[in-house]
Amino acid sequence: MKIPFILFHIISFLMVVSCGEPETKSAPVSAKISKAVFPHKIPTEKPDIPMSTATERMFDYPGKGIHDNELFSQFKYTPLVGFDYHNEDGTVSRRDPSRPIKVNGTYYIYYTKRQTKIPPIGAKNAIKATDEIPSTDWDLCDIWYATSIDGTTWEEQGIAVARPEKPNSGWRSVATPDILIWKGKYYLYYQAFDEPSGLRGDWCPVSVSYADSPAGPWTHGADKVIPFGKKGEWDQDATHDPHPIVFRNRIYLYYKAAFNKWPEIRDRYAVGHGLVISDDPLGPFEKHPLNPVMTSGHETTYFPFKKGVAALTIRDGNERETMQYSEDGVNFEIASSLSFTPVAAAPHIPDAFTNTDYGKGFTWGLCHFINAGGAGKQHSIMARFDCDLSLDYDNPQVFKKSTVWHKPEVYFQQGLDKQTKLQNVNKDKTVE
Ligand code: AAL
């Protein structure tokens, strides 16, 4: 129950009078506060009493606890069936899946596939990359697609968008696609590399291809659809992870850019997410003046939620591992803090492209693990995650628990490297 501020003061005054102990200036702070102590049962409304910043903030989240926060969930993972990785020797990689779309009862996904003679030699060695030797895991790739009936067992169908002939944009690699359905047509947005990734950074613009059917054939639509910033601006040379949704009857295309140049200041690597908007999938797209709209996270995962847009913000930045929400798709606030989040999350969002005025969220999607192979066998695999981030689904027993309990081995895998271990041993000796 909400107690009006004035009533609170009257009650406090009467309590003081009835106790016969007039409040003096020298009364301890705790004694003053105890007259309006926060109740044992969490109130449904923010009480009109003095509160600490953290207690006050509790009432700003979509739920006061995680059990009633629609934007909180745990994530459960399942291996996919149907993809062959060539004995996991590092020559075949699948990563950065698009959000699955369902068309006539069949799910479709699009993803980066690398099929090279040897595994990647690494961004630092990009200068040594050739037409057959990939620098990074997403170098020398094409965009493939697969279909599924249940979202777990997939059938790879072939290439959706191949690398075009040199010097067309993307001749070196096409990667990290995502899909848009707009006025009955399908649009694939993807990163188009004209040099081995890692040479000057992970530099690439975004291209788009379109089709009448999710199975293609795909026609090249436009290049550089997300304009680079001018030199000196945050998104001057990289536009990654294009991620379109339909919001307020327009195409909202979110993307990522890396602030700090690779490799010189890679140790201070940080990302921002920008937003460009258009009414035409082939552009031109207009940059939002408040870009970057997000300063944490890595790959982009945005979805219509209630009257606004929510974002799953993972991996990088001060606000990594959070869910965020904004009424306008621009000004995001933290809605929950998450753990064990899906990397490169690509949820199946039934209303991502329906111009909904009340987004419902999602219950499953695909993600990737980039460390599937051991040393010298680097490659990525895709996997499925399930969660409760949908207004139409409620499974608190499974998804609204507060802690993910890992076995000790998982922690010990994060052990110290040899050098730090030695330094720490010596440091401890010195202290003794
Ligand atoms: C991914 C994405 C983009 C980057 C690289 C491949 O996880 O952020 O696609 O360019 O890594």
Residues whose N, C-alpha, C, O or C-beta is under 5 A from the ligand:
A	BS01	AAL	W138 T176 D202 H240 D241 E299
